[in-house]
């Protein structure tokens, strides 16, 4: 399996500026690496993080198909998985070459993945997985569900560590350039929440345009990234660079 864990591969999160590229962001080799493994007439399945937002999901599916074609990737189909067809379409996962895990709210998406049995289905599947934001976070075996919604940071019942899809041991934190100064429930997202949660653990915060790539023979960060571990943060990779992970 080839797993691409991206932050935002289609433009900067919370930015009003139009991207300088068409299709997927070619920064840090994302498009080149995808094309390395891409098949002619690839069959794609987009799994939504918002399983009940049918109109939004339909538009998102259209956007993804257009963006992939603009990138020069041969697409046979871009099918959609939400609550209208979840378990049924996942039971046919073997007919797809690529799975896209959409961005959204991590616990909501994780609950839908559980509902449709995605973790078990992926165990016997081999293809390309592209995670986007929350989708990338949910790729981990044990996911760090960084609080983001009002009430989550102060709710003693909120689960910050949950079982994910088990595709990697890398915990990705997306959109670092946009969220690093965020506050949640009167607490600084990074300094007051994430740094303390990193004691005994490690997270990799990546900016939009950066990604983590894991295949059978390599695991690496592409582009600007920061390692948060044991309450400390340090920059570990720059734009255009590659950092191999153990």
DARA-V492490 format. One record per pair of residues at least 12 apart in sequence whose C-alpha atoms are under 7 Angstrom apart, sorted by sequence separation. I is the first residue (numbers start at 1). J is the second residue. D is the distance in whole Angstrom. If there is no record, write none. Layout:
# DARA-V492490
i:I j:J d:D
i:I j:J d:D
This chain:
# DARA-V492490
i:210 j:222 d:6
i:211 j:223 d:7
i:225 j:237 d:5
i:10 j:23 d:7
i:65 j:78 d:6
i:210 j:223 d:5
i:224 j:237 d:5
i:225 j:238 d:7
i:10 j:24 d:5
i:11 j:25 d:7
i:146 j:160 d:6
i:210 j:224 d:6
i:223 j:237 d:6
i:224 j:238 d:4
i:9 j:24 d:6
i:10 j:25 d:6
i:46 j:61 d:7
i:145 j:160 d:5
i:223 j:238 d:5
i:224 j:239 d:5
i:9 j:25 d:5
i:144 j:160 d:6
i:145 j:161 d:6
i:223 j:239 d:4
i:61 j:78 d:7
i:144 j:161 d:5
i:207 j:224 d:6
i:223 j:240 d:5
i:143 j:161 d:5
i:144 j:162 d:7
i:206 j:224 d:6
i:207 j:225 d:7
i:222 j:240 d:7
i:223 j:241 d:5
i:61 j:80 d:6
i:142 j:161 d:6
i:143 j:162 d:5
i:206 j:225 d:4
i:222 j:241 d:6
i:223 j:242 d:7
i:142 j:162 d:6
i:143 j:163 d:6
i:205 j:225 d:6
i:206 j:226 d:6
i:222 j:242 d:5
i:142 j:163 d:5
i:143 j:164 d:6
i:204 j:225 d:7
i:205 j:226 d:5
i:221 j:242 d:6
i:222 j:243 d:7
i:141 j:163 d:6
i:142 j:164 d:6
i:204 j:226 d:6
i:205 j:227 d:6
i:220 j:242 d:7
i:221 j:243 d:5
i:141 j:164 d:5
i:204 j:227 d:5
i:220 j:243 d:5
i:221 j:244 d:6
i:140 j:164 d:5
i:141 j:165 d:6
i:203 j:227 d:6
i:204 j:228 d:6
i:220 j:244 d:4
i:139 j:164 d:6
i:140 j:165 d:6
i:141 j:166 d:4
i:202 j:227 d:7
i:203 j:228 d:5
i:219 j:244 d:6
i:220 j:245 d:5
i:90 j:116 d:7
i:138 j:164 d:5
i:139 j:165 d:5
i:140 j:166 d:5
i:141 j:167 d:6
i:202 j:228 d:6
i:203 j:229 d:6
i:219 j:245 d:5
i:138 j:165 d:6
i:139 j:166 d:6
i:140 j:167 d:6
i:141 j:168 d:6
i:144 j:171 d:7
i:202 j:229 d:4
i:90 j:118 d:7
i:106 j:134 d:5
i:110 j:138 d:7
i:139 j:167 d:5
i:140 j:168 d:5
i:141 j:169 d:6
i:143 j:171 d:7
i:201 j:229 d:6
i:87 j:116 d:5
i:98 j:127 d:6
i:99 j:128 d:6
i:100 j:129 d:6
i:101 j:130 d:6
i:102 j:131 d:7
i:103 j:132 d:5
i:105 j:134 d:6
i:139 j:168 d:6
i:140 j:169 d:5
i:176 j:205 d:6
i:201 j:230 d:6
i:52 j:82 d:7
i:86 j:116 d:6
i:97 j:127 d:5
i:98 j:128 d:5
i:99 j:129 d:5
i:100 j:130 d:5
i:101 j:131 d:5
i:102 j:132 d:5
i:103 j:133 d:5
i:104 j:134 d:5
i:140 j:170 d:6
i:173 j:203 d:7
i:176 j:206 d:6
i:177 j:207 d:5
i:198 j:228 d:7
i:199 j:229 d:6
i:200 j:230 d:6
i:51 j:82 d:4
i:52 j:83 d:6
i:94 j:125 d:6
i:97 j:128 d:6
i:98 j:129 d:6
i:99 j:130 d:6
i:100 j:131 d:6
i:101 j:132 d:6
i:103 j:134 d:5
i:140 j:171 d:6
i:153 j:184 d:6
i:154 j:185 d:7
i:172 j:203 d:6
i:173 j:204 d:6
i:174 j:205 d:6
i:175 j:206 d:6
i:176 j:207 d:5
i:198 j:229 d:5
i:199 j:230 d:4
i:42 j:74 d:6
i:43 j:75 d:6
i:46 j:78 d:7
i:51 j:83 d:5
i:103 j:135 d:5
i:106 j:138 d:7
i:153 j:185 d:6
i:171 j:203 d:5
i:172 j:204 d:5
i:173 j:205 d:4
i:174 j:206 d:5
i:175 j:207 d:5
i:198 j:230 d:5
i:199 j:231 d:6
i:41 j:74 d:5
i:42 j:75 d:5
i:43 j:76 d:5
i:44 j:77 d:6
i:45 j:78 d:6
i:46 j:79 d:6
i:47 j:80 d:6
i:48 j:81 d:6
i:102 j:135 d:5
i:171 j:204 d:6
i:172 j:205 d:6
i:173 j:206 d:6
i:174 j:207 d:6
i:175 j:208 d:5
i:195 j:228 d:7
i:198 j:231 d:6
i:40 j:74 d:5
i:41 j:75 d:5
i:42 j:76 d:5
i:43 j:77 d:5
i:44 j:78 d:5
i:45 j:79 d:5
i:46 j:80 d:5
i:47 j:81 d:5
i:48 j:82 d:6
i:101 j:135 d:5
i:137 j:171 d:6
i:150 j:184 d:6
i:151 j:185 d:6
i:41 j:76 d:4
i:43 j:78 d:7
i:44 j:79 d:6
i:45 j:80 d:6
i:46 j:81 d:6
i:47 j:82 d:6
i:137 j:172 d:5
i:150 j:185 d:6
i:196 j:231 d:5
i:45 j:81 d:7
i:136 j:172 d:7
i:137 j:173 d:7
i:148 j:184 d:6
i:195 j:231 d:4
i:195 j:232 d:6
i:107 j:145 d:7
i:106 j:145 d:6
i:133 j:174 d:5
i:24 j:67 d:6
i:23 j:67 d:4
i:24 j:68 d:7
i:23 j:68 d:6
i:119 j:165 d:5
i:23 j:70 d:5
i:24 j:71 d:6
i:22 j:70 d:6
i:23 j:71 d:5
i:22 j:71 d:7
i:45 j:96 d:7
i:44 j:96 d:6
i:43 j:96 d:5
i:44 j:97 d:6
i:45 j:98 d:6
i:46 j:99 d:6
i:47 j:100 d:6
i:48 j:101 d:7
i:49 j:102 d:5
i:43 j:97 d:5
i:44 j:98 d:5
i:45 j:99 d:5
i:46 j:100 d:5
i:47 j:101 d:5
i:48 j:102 d:5
i:49 j:103 d:6
i:50 j:104 d:7
i:110 j:164 d:7
i:42 j:97 d:6
i:43 j:98 d:6
i:44 j:99 d:6
i:45 j:100 d:6
i:46 j:101 d:6
i:47 j:102 d:6
i:49 j:104 d:5
i:46 j:102 d:7
i:49 j:105 d:7
i:49 j:108 d:7
i:50 j:109 d:7
i:49 j:109 d:4
i:8 j:132 d:6
i:1 j:126 d:5
i:2 j:127 d:6
i:3 j:128 d:6
i:4 j:129 d:6
i:5 j:130 d:6
i:6 j:131 d:6
i:7 j:132 d:6
i:8 j:133 d:6
i:1 j:127 d:5
i:2 j:128 d:5
i:3 j:129 d:5
i:4 j:130 d:5
i:5 j:131 d:5
i:6 j:132 d:5
i:7 j:133 d:5
i:1 j:128 d:6
i:2 j:129 d:6
i:3 j:130 d:6
i:4 j:131 d:6
i:5 j:132 d:6
i:6 j:133 d:6
i:6 j:136 d:6
i:5 j:136 d:5
i:13 j:175 d:7
i:14 j:178 d:7
i:13 j:178 d:7
i:7 j:174 d:5
i:7 j:175 d:6
i:27 j:209 d:6
i:28 j:210 d:6
i:25 j:209 d:6
i:28 j:222 d:6
i:28 j:223 d:6
i:12 j:208 d:6
i:7 j:206 d:7
i:9 j:208 d:7
i:7 j:207 d:6
i:8 j:208 d:5
i:9 j:209 d:6
i:7 j:208 d:5
i:8 j:209 d:6
i:7 j:209 d:7
i:7 j:210 d:7
i:6 j:210 d:6
i:7 j:211 d:6
i:6 j:211 d:4
i:5 j:211 d:5
i:6 j:212 d:7
i:4 j:211 d:7
i:5 j:212 d:5
i:4 j:212 d:6
i:5 j:213 d:6
i:4 j:213 d:5
i:3 j:213 d:6
i:4 j:214 d:7
i:3 j:214 d:5
i:28 j:239 d:7
i:2 j:214 d:6
i:3 j:215 d:6
i:28 j:240 d:5
i:2 j:215 d:5
i:1 j:215 d:6
i:1 j:216 d:7
